[in-house]
Amino acid sequence: MIISVRTVLAAAVLAVMQFGTSCSAETIRVAAQKTGTLAWELAVIRSHGLDKKANLSIDVVELASPEAGKIALRSGTADVMVSDWPWVSRERSLGAKLQFYPYSSALGAVMVSDSSAVKTLADLKGRKLAIAGGAIDKNWLLLQAALKQDGVDLKSQSTIVYGAPPLLAAKTLDGEMDAMLNYWNFCAALEAKGFRRLAGMEDVLKKLGSKGRIAMIGYVFDEGWANSNKDLVARFIAVTRAAKDILATSDAEWDAIAPLTGAQDAATLHAYRDRYREGIPRRPIADEEADARVLYRVLVQLGGRDLVGTATELDPGTFYQAIPGD
């Protein structure tokens, strides 16, 4: 029901805006990596003319890395980027009034080879575990917290190797690692090659008190800019939802965007498609924020100031709540 209400509202926004396409389109500057998942949606928006229907001109600011997006947003050269709510809350505690709106609840996983003797997370004790993102990566901290409830301390009881996501995925594929915790797209690529998910982060987060599948990453923008451009933001969200609906229902669309995904074969493309679809946000903002508050407290305990800054609670203005139907 939630997704159908959102879909209907998004369609209504687009239908209303078609009456105003004779006016000059408003520009929204979106920072995106050329090969990132946001680029997939932007391609669908362009190919179906969803931006024109909403009287939008989407100016893509191409990025070399996620950090470059943060710089672009802070410097005012971009209006919107994709990042996570812990970072947004941290920035708010430091004085930068940013806001977050859910983009994807596609989460990472712990991956092992199909022939691995590792059957449970507890079996990772004494094993060589690859961790993407570093010592204060959110997935890694949350995985540690969940296992400590069962008396397992992976950090001290396993051999931990940190590194860049693609490098660790390659090493895991080559058999150099017993298991890997990585972001969802790298996990999907390994699934296509016969690896199995030992545990998805969605299951780990439920163990920590999350009530549903939470969107860890979202559209991020300045609060003052969003308050001054509510209609513009609403139209942008509407076209991204419309693009998600197309990707959720059309397999042919995935063939069209295949070159952007970097998938080497059909199995990998299908894995991307299926995991992407699982990650389309379908919950009310209030539910997302409630789970974020619970998980933020866990991150405070394990990540400390390096991850969350000085705030011990999720900043109450972190989630943007001005979109109809949320």
GIZIHU-V458998 format. One record per residue. N is the residue number from 0. RES is the residue in one letter. SS is DSSP state (h for helix, s for strand, l for the rest). PSI is psi in radians with two decimals (NA if undefined). NEAR is the number of other C-alpha atoms within 12 Angstrom. Layout:
# GIZIHU-V458998
N:RES:SS:PSI:NEAR / N:RES:SS:PSI:NEAR
This chain:
# GIZIHU-V458998
0:M:l:-0.71:12 / 1:I:h:-0.82:18 / 2:I:h:-0.57:21 / 3:S:h:-0.63:18 / 4:V:h:-0.79:18 / 5:R:h:-0.71:31 / 6:T:h:-0.77:29 / 7:V:h:-0.76:20 / 8:L:h:-0.72:25 / 9:A:h:-0.75:33 / 10:A:h:-0.66:28 / 11:A:h:-0.74:24 / 12:V:h:-0.80:34 / 13:L:h:-0.69:34 / 14:A:h:-0.75:23 / 15:V:h:-0.72:18 / 16:M:h:-0.39:29 / 17:Q:h:-0.41:22 / 18:F:h:-0.28:15 / 19:G:h:0.30:18 / 20:T:l:-0.17:21 / 21:S:l:-0.32:14 / 22:C:l:2.82:15 / 23:S:l:2.29:12 / 24:A:l:2.47:21 / 25:E:s:2.45:25 / 26:T:s:2.37:23 / 27:I:s:2.24:32 / 28:R:s:2.06:28 / 29:V:s:2.11:36 / 30:A:s:2.18:39 / 31:A:s:2.50:37 / 32:Q:s:2.49:27 / 33:K:l:-0.59:25 / 34:T:l:0.16:24 / 35:G:l:2.95:27 / 36:T:h:-0.49:36 / 37:L:h:-0.61:36 / 38:A:h:-0.55:31 / 39:W:h:-0.83:33 / 40:E:h:-0.70:43 / 41:L:h:-0.61:40 / 42:A:h:-0.70:34 / 43:V:h:-0.72:33 / 44:I:h:-0.80:33 / 45:R:h:-0.80:25 / 46:S:h:-0.47:18 / 47:H:l:0.05:21 / 48:G:l:0.45:23 / 49:L:h:-0.57:37 / 50:D:h:-0.74:38 / 51:K:h:-0.67:29 / 52:K:h:-0.54:33 / 53:A:l:0.14:42 / 54:N:l:0.72:32 / 55:L:s:2.57:36 / 56:S:s:1.88:27 / 57:I:s:1.94:34 / 58:D:s:1.93:23 / 59:V:s:2.14:27 / 60:V:s:1.83:29 / 61:E:s:2.42:25 / 62:L:s:2.67:26 / 63:A:l:-0.39:17 / 64:S:l:2.86:20 / 65:P:h:-0.61:24 / 66:E:h:-0.60:18 / 67:A:h:-0.56:22 / 68:G:h:-0.69:32 / 69:K:h:-0.68:34 / 70:I:h:-0.74:20 / 71:A:h:-0.71:29 / 72:L:h:-0.79:34 / 73:R:h:-0.62:24 / 74:S:h:-0.16:16 / 75:G:l:0.19:20 / 76:T:l:-0.09:24 / 77:A:l:2.59:31 / 78:D:l:-0.54:37 / 79:V:s:2.47:43 / 80:M:s:3.07:45 / 81:V:s:2.21:40 / 82:S:s:-2.91:35 / 83:D:s:2.78:38 / 84:W:h:-0.51:44 / 85:P:h:-0.69:46 / 86:W:h:-0.71:40 / 87:V:h:-0.80:44 / 88:S:h:-0.68:38 / 89:R:h:-0.80:35 / 90:E:h:-0.66:34 / 91:R:h:-0.67:30 / 92:S:h:-0.39:25 / 93:L:l:0.02:17 / 94:G:l:-0.18:17 / 95:A:l:1.88:24 / 96:K:l:1.38:29 / 97:L:s:2.87:41 / 98:Q:s:2.80:42 / 99:F:s:2.39:45 / 100:Y:s:2.24:45 / 101:P:s:2.31:42 / 102:Y:s:-0.77:41 / 103:S:s:2.44:36 / 104:S:l:0.34:32 / 105:A:l:2.10:35 / 106:L:l:2.83:38 / 107:G:l:-3.04:46 / 108:A:s:2.86:39 / 109:V:s:2.11:45 / 110:M:s:2.48:47 / 111:V:s:2.82:42 / 112:S:l:2.68:30 / 113:D:l:-0.46:21 / 114:S:l:0.01:15 / 115:S:l:2.53:22 / 116:A:l:-0.16:17 / 117:V:l:2.04:26 / 118:K:l:-0.42:21 / 119:T:l:2.88:20 / 120:L:h:-0.58:37 / 121:A:h:-0.45:26 / 122:D:h:-0.13:25 / 123:L:h:-0.20:36 / 124:K:l:2.25:25 / 125:G:l:0.02:21 / 126:R:l:2.94:26 / 127:K:s:1.99:29 / 128:L:s:2.14:37 / 129:A:s:2.27:41 / 130:I:s:2.02:42 / 131:A:s:2.39:37 / 132:G:l:-0.23:24 / 133:G:l:3.14:22 / 134:A:l:-0.44:26 / 135:I:l:0.46:26 / 136:D:l:2.43:31 / 137:K:h:-0.77:40 / 138:N:h:-0.72:39 / 139:W:h:-0.79:38 / 140:L:h:-0.73:36 / 141:L:h:-0.63:39 / 142:L:h:-0.76:42 / 143:Q:h:-0.79:40 / 144:A:h:-0.73:32 / 145:A:h:-0.72:32 / 146:L:h:-0.49:28 / 147:K:h:-0.44:23 / 148:Q:l:-0.44:17 / 149:D:l:0.22:15 / 150:G:l:0.32:15 / 151:V:l:2.18:22 / 152:D:l:1.59:25 / 153:L:h:-0.61:32 / 154:K:h:-0.63:28 / 155:S:h:-0.33:17 / 156:Q:h:0.00:20 / 157:S:l:2.89:24 / 158:T:s:2.04:21 / 159:I:s:2.27:29 / 160:V:s:2.07:31 / 161:Y:s:2.65:27 / 162:G:s:3.13:23 / 163:A:l:2.50:22 / 164:P:h:-0.86:27 / 165:P:h:-0.61:25 / 166:L:h:-0.79:22 / 167:L:h:-0.63:34 / 168:A:h:-0.72:40 / 169:A:h:-0.72:24 / 170:K:h:-0.63:27 / 171:T:h:-0.73:36 / 172:L:h:-0.61:29 / 173:D:l:-0.07:18 / 174:G:l:0.18:22 / 175:E:l:-0.28:20 / 176:M:l:2.57:31 / 177:D:l:-0.52:38 / 178:A:s:2.85:48 / 179:M:s:2.35:52 / 180:L:s:2.03:52 / 181:N:s:3.07:44 / 182:Y:l:2.82:37 / 183:W:h:-0.67:41 / 184:N:h:-0.61:36 / 185:F:h:-0.61:40 / 186:C:h:-0.71:43 / 187:A:h:-0.70:37 / 188:A:h:-0.65:39 / 189:L:h:-0.62:40 / 190:E:h:-0.71:31 / 191:A:l:-0.31:29 / 192:K:l:0.24:29 / 193:G:l:0.02:20 / 194:F:l:2.80:30 / 195:R:s:2.69:29 / 196:R:s:1.94:35 / 197:L:s:-0.70:32 / 198:A:s:2.33:34 / 199:G:s:2.61:34 / 200:M:h:-0.43:39 / 201:E:h:-0.60:33 / 202:D:h:-0.67:27 / 203:V:h:-0.73:34 / 204:L:h:-0.57:38 / 205:K:h:-0.63:23 / 206:K:h:-0.46:27 / 207:L:l:0.02:30 / 208:G:l:-0.03:25 / 209:S:l:2.34:29 / 210:K:l:-0.31:23 / 211:G:l:-3.00:31 / 212:R:l:1.87:35 / 213:I:l:2.52:43 / 214:A:l:1.89:41 / 215:M:l:-0.48:43 / 216:I:s:2.68:37 / 217:G:s:3.09:37 / 218:Y:s:2.36:39 / 219:V:s:2.35:45 / 220:F:s:2.90:46 / 221:D:s:2.37:37 / 222:E:h:-0.75:31 / 223:G:h:-0.74:16 / 224:W:h:-0.76:23 / 225:A:h:-0.70:31 / 226:N:h:-0.54:20 / 227:S:h:-0.19:14 / 228:N:l:0.81:21 / 229:K:h:-0.72:21 / 230:D:h:-0.68:25 / 231:L:h:-0.79:32 / 232:V:h:-0.77:39 / 233:A:h:-0.71:35 / 234:R:h:-0.67:40 / 235:F:h:-0.80:43 / 236:I:h:-0.68:43 / 237:A:h:-0.76:37 / 238:V:h:-0.58:41 / 239:T:h:-0.62:46 / 240:R:h:-0.70:39 / 241:A:h:-0.70:38 / 242:A:h:-0.72:38 / 243:K:h:-0.70:38 / 244:D:h:-0.69:30 / 245:I:h:-0.81:30 / 246:L:h:-0.42:36 / 247:A:h:-0.40:27 / 248:T:h:-0.30:17 / 249:S:l:1.94:19 / 250:D:h:-0.55:20 / 251:A:h:-0.57:16 / 252:E:h:-0.58:27 / 253:W:h:-0.58:33 / 254:D:h:-0.62:24 / 255:A:h:-0.65:20 / 256:I:h:0.07:32 / 257:A:h:-0.75:29 / 258:P:h:-0.54:20 / 259:L:h:-0.48:25 / 260:T:h:-0.39:33 / 261:G:l:0.13:23 / 262:A:l:2.28:26 / 263:Q:l:-0.31:18 / 264:D:l:3.02:17 / 265:A:h:-0.63:20 / 266:A:h:-0.72:20 / 267:T:h:-0.75:28 / 268:L:h:-0.74:33 / 269:H:h:-0.63:30 / 270:A:h:-0.75:30 / 271:Y:h:-0.83:40 / 272:R:h:-0.86:37 / 273:D:h:-0.72:26 / 274:R:h:-0.62:31 / 275:Y:h:-0.82:34 / 276:R:h:-0.67:30 / 277:E:h:-0.52:26 / 278:G:l:0.12:33 / 279:I:l:2.12:37 / 280:P:l:2.36:36 / 281:R:l:0.19:32 / 282:R:l:2.73:30 / 283:P:l:2.62:28 / 284:I:h:-0.65:30 / 285:A:h:-0.68:24 / 286:D:h:-0.70:24 / 287:E:h:-0.81:36 / 288:E:h:-0.67:36 / 289:A:h:-0.76:27 / 290:D:h:-0.64:31 / 291:A:h:-0.66:41 / 292:R:h:-0.74:32 / 293:V:h:-0.84:28 / 294:L:h:-0.53:40 / 295:Y:h:-0.69:42 / 296:R:h:-0.62:28 / 297:V:h:-0.75:34 / 298:L:h:-0.62:39 / 299:V:h:-0.77:30 / 300:Q:h:-0.66:25 / 301:L:h:-0.62:28 / 302:G:h:-0.47:31 / 303:G:h:-2.77:24 / 304:R:h:-0.52:20 / 305:D:h:-0.52:20 / 306:L:h:-0.82:31 / 307:V:h:-0.05:34 / 308:G:l:-2.59:26 / 309:T:l:-0.27:21 / 310:A:l:2.38:29 / 311:T:l:-0.11:26 / 312:E:l:2.66:28 / 313:L:l:2.26:34 / 314:D:l:2.29:34 / 315:P:l:-0.30:26 / 316:G:l:0.17:27 / 317:T:l:-0.79:39 / 318:F:s:2.28:44 / 319:Y:l:2.26:39 / 320:Q:l:0.65:26 / 321:A:l:0.28:25 / 322:I:l:2.20:29 / 323:P:l:2.42:25 / 324:G:l:-0.08:25 / 325:D:l:NA:29
